[in-house]
Amino acid sequence: MRSLLLLCVLVLAAGRGVQPAGAQDAEKPVLTVHIHGDNTVYDEATGHTEVTGNVRILAYTNDPDSPRLAIRAEAAHYDMRGQVLEAHGSILMRTDQAAFRGEDLHFDLRTDEMRLTKVAVSVDFPREDGQVLRGYFYGDEIKSEAGSQFVIINGMVTPCDSPYKPDVGAGASRIVYDSTTGKATVYRGKLYFLGLPIPLLPKLSFDITGDPTSQGQELAYSCPGYSGYDGLYIPFQYEFTEADSPWLGTVSGRLATRSHFRGVASLVRDSTEYDLGIYAGRQEPMTDDITRRLAISRLPEIRYVRHFDMGQPHADWETGVSLGRFHERDEDPSTAMRSDERLSVWADYARNLEQKKKRDGTWWGATLTQNFYGRGTRFRDLSVEAGIGGRLSDDLSASLVLTRHHLDGQSPFFFDDVDIESEAYATLGWKMSHRWAFHSDGRYDLKRSSLRDYTLELSRRSRYLTWSASYDFSDKSIGLRVDINGLTGNTDPPDTEPVVSEEQVQLTPEWVHEGAIVDMQ
């Protein structure tokens, strides 16, 4: 996705100060630009080239990692000395990962600034599973800013290959995409769902990298749900920090017909070495002993997690510490409140963490947690787990995880306790057809020899969306969910076409001997 921003090109290869060929730094990539058309006028004194009629432009460098750019247009002007390219009329443009349609193009190779009007863009995002998710941008104008940002004016970003009544999309007077962070920010916009516009908050940001293993950063559109405690509820999430801030601030929760407002506000800073977060929660819903409903408030909690690179590619180590004050009570508001401070420290080791996330292969690990409470009590949990998972056939997958807890001491809170000391957790996925799928999971208490918890889910896939209905035994709730195919919910991306095909705009230089002007910087 980064190559969308870098519009690929010529990238910086030549653009940072042009020198005569004989004086060029040997380490700099060499930029080659081929220009061809029905009528060509070249002014050697000024370095200006005017080309009209069936214009073709191809630009690339001798660096194999540098992207290529191919353009078709009705007319073009190229300033070889100033490194400015302009094209007009029915523009078709391709890079290795992106495709563009538009009317007028201005591209300054020195500053890497680009502007294209009346534009449609498609970008390919290769996924870890080998599939390709294709995103689309439509707008009156698209331009690059600050070296790593694309800005869409009066436009829309969507995974649908048509801007007319898209199944899902975000439209606004201004949309900013940062190729460095993979974050898109929509200002004063609307969310389009099944072709209907829904007003958004003044600013909405989300991650569109399409990483199927990312945790906590997925974009999900959830329908209203129902639970025995909340009644009918609507979930929500809002990010309140700036797009370029090192901190991620969010407020998430649910509005319900039976319960008071409940939710969590957080301010988190993540890095490859550590995570630091501050959390404040009000009546967060949790469960104890599988079915007991609890309401937890954090006022507040500070968490620090340190990640370690031990030089082993399949081993992950982390340690953490948290300090906070907690309030806990049962779902009945008349029950007594349990309050105390808690200092928690832990160490975690996981072998084959990627296999665990994907539930494909084998994995094992251990976690040691020690809690200290304000009233002098202590609680320790040593948890050991091992798992195996994968495909049983083309349409059937399953996994099994065995976990054993070794406990010592006592916690004043139910939510700190362990529901099942020795358990087997299993999942089953069945792809019944191209459109229909079934998923279930359950927890079996090995000590009590009983099934303690399970979830059943049935989903139906359309071209761009997957609809799911589920029943949760522990929550006694029925849930409805909508996922964007290829982007959330472990769904496969839809089959779509780029806005410009490779046949329409060649990325290879077979035609350059047709009298094209060649500029090598």
C-alpha positions, 0 to 999 in steps of 0.5 A: 500500500505504500506504493500508492503514496509514492505513486510509484515512481521515478521515485525519488530516484531522480527527483532530488536534484538533477545533474548531467549524466556525466556528473551523476553520483554512481550510487544514485538509481538512473531514471529513464522516461520514454515518451511517445505520441502522434505529434512530438515537439522537443525544444533542446534549449529549454528541455521541454517536450510537447506530445499530443495524440495517443500519448504513452509515457513509461518511467522506471529506474535501474533499481529493481525495487523501484516501482514503474509508472505507465501513462496513456493520455491525449496530451502531455508536457514534460520539463526534463530540467524541472522534472515536472510532468503534466498530462491531460485528457482521459488519463490512464495510469498504472503502477505495479500496485495501483491503477488510476483514471483521471482528467488532468495530472500534475507530477513534480518529481523533485518534490514527489507531489502529485495532483490528479482530477476527476479521479478513480484509483484502485490499489492492491494490498497483498495479504499474508495468505497470498490473496489480494485485497483491492481498495478503491478511491473516488473523488474530484481530486487526489493529491500527495502531501508531506511525502507519505500522505494521499488526500482525496477531495470530495471523494470516497474510500471503499472496497467496492469497485463502483462508487454508485451506492456501494455496500460499504464506504466512507465519503467526505469533503476530505479523506487523508491516507498515510502510507507510513501508518496505514491509517485513513482519516475521514473529516466531516464525512458520511458512512455508506452502508448498503447504499444509504448515507449515515452521518459520521462524527467530525473525524473518524480514523481506521486502519486499512492495512488488511492484516488478517492477524492484527489484534484490536485494530480491525474495522467492523460494522456491528448491527444492534444486538440483544442481551439479557442484561442490556436489552437492545444495544448499539455498540460504538467506538470513537478515536479522539487523537490526531492521526499523526499522534504517537498515542491512540486514544479511543472511547468504546462502549454500548448504548442499551435500553436496560442498562446505564451507559457502559464503556472504556476510554483508553490512551495507548502508546504502542511500539515494537519494544513496549506498550503503555496504556491508561484505561478508565472504564465504567460498568464494563461487562464481564463474566465469572464462573461462565455465567455470572454477570459482573460490572467492572469499573477501572478508576483508572488502570495503568498498564506497561508491557515489555516485549523481548527479542530473544533471537528465536524466530518462533518464540515470543517473550513479554513481561508486564505490570499494571496498577489500578483501583477497581470496583466490582459488583454483580449485575444487580445494581442493589448488590454490594460493591467490592473495591480494592487496589491491585498491583499485577505483574506477569511474564508470558512465553509463547512458542509459535505465536503465529500458529496460535493466532491462525490456529494452524499448526502446533503451539504451546506456552506458559504465563505466570501472574502474581497479584497484590491487593491493597488489603494485603491479600495475594493471588498467583496463577501459573497457566500452561497451555498447548494447542493444535489446529488446521484443516481437516479438509478443504471445507473443514477446519478445527483446533484444540487447546488444553490449559491447566492452571496452578493457583495459590492465594485468593483474590477479592474480585471474581473477575480475577478468578479462574473459571476452569482450572483444567479445560479443553477449548475446541473450535470447528469451522465448516464452509458449507458453500461459497456463501454459507459457513458455520462456526462453533467453539466450546469449553469443556471442564476436565475436572468436572467432566462437563461442557461449560460454555459454547458459541454457535455462529451461522454466516452468509457471504455476499460479494462485499459483506459477510452477515453473521448471527450467533448465540453465546451461551455464557452471555445468553445473547444473540448477536448480529454482525457485518464484516467487510470481506477481506478486511475484517472477520477473517473473511476472503476478499471479493473478486474485483477488477482494477480501474485500469488493466495491464492490457490498457496501460503497459508497464513493460517497454516493448513499444519504446522503439516506435520513435519514443523520446528517451530521457535518462537522468 
